[in-house]
């Protein structure tokens, strides 16, 4: 059973930065497509960024140029560096791991990010 544990959320002022981390237990991490999603109150969960096993990345238009996703396979960890944060980035951020071989999908418990002055 794979478990994903997020950390690094919190309260930050507009224009500030945060780095989210997601640590995965179990084997197989290096083969997963990893992603960060977010869900704001009253809105649907949306993809923020994803990274393939080979390091290919994809970003939502709203965060491109401000957020950077990366992974460290030796540590079974994926990161989301968030810069130039805006109030509209306020949401619960979820880590996702997609095992395309076994067709399994894993989610973390979420971490709150609040951007406010």
FENLINQUI-V289363 format. One line per field, one symbol per residue. phi: phi as a letter, one per 20 degrees, with the letter a starting at -180 (. if undefined). psi: psi as a letter, one per 30 degrees, with the letter a starting at -180 (. if undefined). burial: # if it has 24 or more other ideal C-beta (glycine too) atoms within 12 Angstrom, else .. A space follows every 50 residues. Layout:
phi: ???
psi: ???
burial: ???
This chain:
phi: .ecdcebofrdbfgnecbceccedenengfeeedbddbcegmcffcfeab befenfcbcfgfdgnddcebbcffdlcdcceddlfcgfefaeddeccdef feldccceencedcdbe
psi: kkkkjllflakllkfallkkkjkklllfeffkkklklljlkgllklkell klffgklkkkeffkfekkklkjffghkkljkjlhkleffklkkkkkkjjf efhlkkklflkkkkjk.
burial: .#.######..#.....#######....##.#######.......##### #.....#.##..#..######....#######..##..###########. .....###.######..
